[in-house]
Amino acid sequence: MTDIGLIGLGVMGKNIALNIANKGYSVSVYNKTSQKTKNFVNNEAKGKDIHAYYDIESFIGSLSKPRKILLMVKAGEPVDNMIKKLLPHLDKGDLIMDGGNTYYPDTTRRINELKETGILYLGMGISGGESGALNGPSLMPGGSREAYDLVEDILLKIAAQTEAGSCCTYIGNGSAGHFVKMLHNGIEYGMMQGIAEVYDILRKVLKLSAKEIGDVFEKWNGGELNSFLMEISYKIMRHMDEETGKPTVEIILDKAGQKGTGKWTVQTALDSGIPAPSLSAAVEGRILSYFKEDRTNLSRKIIKKHVETKYDKEKIIKDLENSLLFSNLILFSQGLWIMAEISKINDFDINISEVLKIWKGGCIIRAKMLDFLREIIDEDKQNANLLNNEKTLKFLMDKLDSVKNITNIAKDFYIPALVHNTALDYFFSMVEENLPANLIQAQRDFFGAHTYMRIDKDGVFHTIWE
Ligand SMILES: NC(=O)c1ccc[n+]([C@@H]2O[C@H](COP(=O)([O-])OP(=O)(O)OC[C@H]3O[C@@H](n4cnc5c(N)ncnc54)[C@H](OP(=O)(O)O)[C@@H]3O)[C@@H](O)[C@H]2O)c1
């Protein structure tokens, strides 16, 4: 009898299985395409406590009770299909975990569908990609506490470890785990776009080579901007394409792909009524990148009147560093505000400080900034909007001139800087007492009799405008 079963031997599943076995647990594995299972046990898993099964019945028969099964299959229908196949063979108290990038409302639905069967269910976000899965990912399990308790030992051990502890914690009720993973990815899109915009300015304004940009990124990575994404970015800048002898980054087509988690984050933000323009801008940046043909044609039709470079290189590099810190903080503040709001609406009961702790290792958005954010959350638990905190405000104000300078330079050079610009406009909106929404209210009342409120007395008013 084995300790745990894993279904889905793709990039992630194989490495999670190896990780679990490396921590001293026995693992049963099953994959839809049996050849992949054979290859796995005869190669990477050879000599490990990993056992292959080629039909669901014998796979389930190999598991010690209560059975624990981790699904690492493609999100969506494959998860529903696998649950359907497993159910007839499972008993009350057995546990199914979905470790894929599932849209959290799907997890809510599955939990509700399984309620009557007595089968326990966990929706677990996993971050860290291929190497994280093998060496220690950040794990975001959500569902019933009873379900979590069944696998806590294993999860705590296979997760990344930092000086703050294991990068796994019980996230909360229902689909809280998949919700938090979705938000993680939304913030990830933003951080990636922010770095890409800085890269664009460094190459187009300062005319730095990829190698020189790598040097700048490496230096930043040694300071406040330390993060996994900064680290891989400097390594990317130095990588050379063997075929052409050029930096690899320069031969990659500028069309960014996406799998939907960023879009879901923005959709969730819009539904919750929490402003998240920078998270949204990052998704829009990828969508815009896709229109290569239009962009190429249009770029040849307009004359870009560049201003003469009269900038101080060192100052720009310092301002870019500050602008990235500013936009990263805004991205996190937008994401964490959505987290607080959705947690309240859905009774997820998410402990945001704990989430920040498990994001410190293993995951794609691990960054030094998380310590600062955690300090703020811990001292200011009531503030869903981090900008209400004095330390946050000071952090942003200290960098404001740099962000203004960078966004102005970007404009001078016709360089789009969606995340940096929206971060600045978000900040300006948040610190502005008088927005022009009074005119919008007047327009709405003019054409639709939608009424408005006044600043000088209570009540709802309508004007006959002409
Ligand atoms: N890659 C990452 O960095 C990463 C990070 C975090 C989370 N995730 C999530 O983890 C999950 C697995 O990702 P992956 O990168 O390992 O994917 P992958 O390499 O594409 O593997 C997909 C797995 O799903 C199985 N599968 C597909 N359709 C199926 C079906 N109808 N029924 C049963 N099994 C089916 C495949 O089986 P066959 O071999 O038979 O086709 C394969 O084992 C996804 O939800 C993904 O979004 C990925």
The ligand as an SDF file (V2000), in Angstrom:
LIG
                    3D

 48 52  0  0  0  0  0  0  0  0999 V2000
    3.8440   24.0130  -16.0610 N   0  0  0  0  0  0  0  0  0  0  0  0
    3.8390   24.8480  -15.0400 C   0  0  0  0  0  0  0  0  0  0  0  0
    4.7710   25.6180  -14.8210 O   0  0  0  0  0  0  0  0  0  0  0  0
    2.6760   24.8390  -14.0770 C   0  0  0  0  0  0  0  0  0  0  0  0
    2.8120   25.5070  -12.8540 C   0  0  0  0  0  0  0  0  0  0  0  0
    1.7670   25.4640  -11.9470 C   0  0  0  0  0  0  0  0  0  0  0  0
    0.6100   24.7830  -12.2600 C   0  0  0  0  0  0  0  0  0  0  0  0
    0.4810   24.1530  -13.4630 N   0  0  0  0  0  0  0  0  0  0  0  0
   -0.7820   23.4430  -13.7220 C   0  0  0  0  0  0  0  0  0  0  0  0
   -0.6050   22.0570  -13.4190 O   0  0  0  0  0  0  0  0  0  0  0  0
   -1.4300   21.2790  -14.2950 C   0  0  0  0  0  0  0  0  0  0  0  0
   -0.5390   20.3070  -15.0720 C   0  0  0  0  0  0  0  0  0  0  0  0
    0.3790   21.0890  -15.8080 O   0  0  0  0  0  0  0  0  0  0  0  0
    1.5980   20.4880  -16.6430 P   0  0  0  0  0  0  0  0  0  0  0  0
    2.4700   21.6360  -16.9770 O   0  0  0  0  0  0  0  0  0  0  0  0
    2.1750   19.3350  -15.9230 O   0  0  0  0  0  0  0  0  0  0  0  0
    0.8340   20.0180  -17.9590 O   0  0  0  0  0  0  0  0  0  0  0  0
    1.2940   19.0600  -19.1280 P   0  0  0  0  0  0  0  0  0  0  0  0
    2.7550   18.8170  -19.0870 O   0  0  0  0  0  0  0  0  0  0  0  0
    0.6840   19.5780  -20.3590 O   0  0  0  0  0  0  0  0  0  0  0  0
    0.5610   17.6870  -18.7370 O   0  0  0  0  0  0  0  0  0  0  0  0
   -0.8210   17.6020  -18.7410 C   0  0  0  0  0  0  0  0  0  0  0  0
   -1.2360   16.3060  -18.0470 C   0  0  0  0  0  0  0  0  0  0  0  0
   -2.6650   16.2620  -18.0690 O   0  0  0  0  0  0  0  0  0  0  0  0
   -3.0550   15.0130  -18.5950 C   0  0  0  0  0  0  0  0  0  0  0  0
   -4.3350   15.1100  -19.2840 N   0  0  0  0  0  0  0  0  0  0  0  0
   -4.6620   15.9590  -20.2870 C   0  0  0  0  0  0  0  0  0  0  0  0
   -5.9490   15.7420  -20.6540 N   0  0  0  0  0  0  0  0  0  0  0  0
   -6.4150   14.7520  -19.8660 C   0  0  0  0  0  0  0  0  0  0  0  0
   -7.6570   14.0950  -19.7500 C   0  0  0  0  0  0  0  0  0  0  0  0
   -8.6900   14.4230  -20.5250 N   0  0  0  0  0  0  0  0  0  0  0  0
   -7.7860   13.1190  -18.8190 N   0  0  0  0  0  0  0  0  0  0  0  0
   -6.7490   12.7730  -18.0240 C   0  0  0  0  0  0  0  0  0  0  0  0
   -5.5420   13.3730  -18.0770 N   0  0  0  0  0  0  0  0  0  0  0  0
   -5.3900   14.3400  -18.9900 C   0  0  0  0  0  0  0  0  0  0  0  0
   -1.9520   14.6410  -19.5630 C   0  0  0  0  0  0  0  0  0  0  0  0
   -2.0160   13.2760  -19.8280 O   0  0  0  0  0  0  0  0  0  0  0  0
   -1.3860   12.6790  -21.1830 P   0  0  0  0  0  0  0  0  0  0  0  0
    0.0610   12.5750  -20.9410 O   0  0  0  0  0  0  0  0  0  0  0  0
   -2.0320   11.3590  -21.3480 O   0  0  0  0  0  0  0  0  0  0  0  0
   -1.7310   13.6280  -22.2940 O   0  0  0  0  0  0  0  0  0  0  0  0
   -0.7240   15.0670  -18.7430 C   0  0  0  0  0  0  0  0  0  0  0  0
   -0.4080   14.1070  -17.7730 O   0  0  0  0  0  0  0  0  0  0  0  0
   -2.1640   22.2760  -15.1930 C   0  0  0  0  0  0  0  0  0  0  0  0
   -3.3990   22.5960  -14.6250 O   0  0  0  0  0  0  0  0  0  0  0  0
   -1.2570   23.4850  -15.1580 C   0  0  0  0  0  0  0  0  0  0  0  0
   -1.9380   24.6760  -15.4570 O   0  0  0  0  0  0  0  0  0  0  0  0
    1.4960   24.1610  -14.3670 C   0  0  0  0  0  0  0  0  0  0  0  0
  1  2  1  0
  2  3  2  0
  2  4  1  0
  4  5  1  0
  4 48  2  0
  5  6  2  0
  6  7  1  0
  7  8  2  0
  8  9  1  0
  8 48  1  0
  9 10  1  0
  9 46  1  0
 10 11  1  0
 11 12  1  0
 11 44  1  0
 12 13  1  0
 13 14  1  0
 14 15  2  0
 14 16  1  0
 14 17  1  0
 17 18  1  0
 18 19  2  0
 18 20  1  0
 18 21  1  0
 21 22  1  0
 22 23  1  0
 23 24  1  0
 23 42  1  0
 24 25  1  0
 25 26  1  0
 25 36  1  0
 26 27  1  0
 26 35  1  0
 27 28  2  0
 28 29  1  0
 29 30  1  0
 29 35  2  0
 30 31  1  0
 30 32  2  0
 32 33  1  0
 33 34  2  0
 34 35  1  0
 36 37  1  0
 36 42  1  0
 37 38  1  0
 38 39  2  0
 38 40  1  0
 38 41  1  0
 42 43  1  0
 44 45  1  0
 44 46  1  0
 46 47  1  0
M  CHG  2   8   1  16  -1
M  END
$$$$
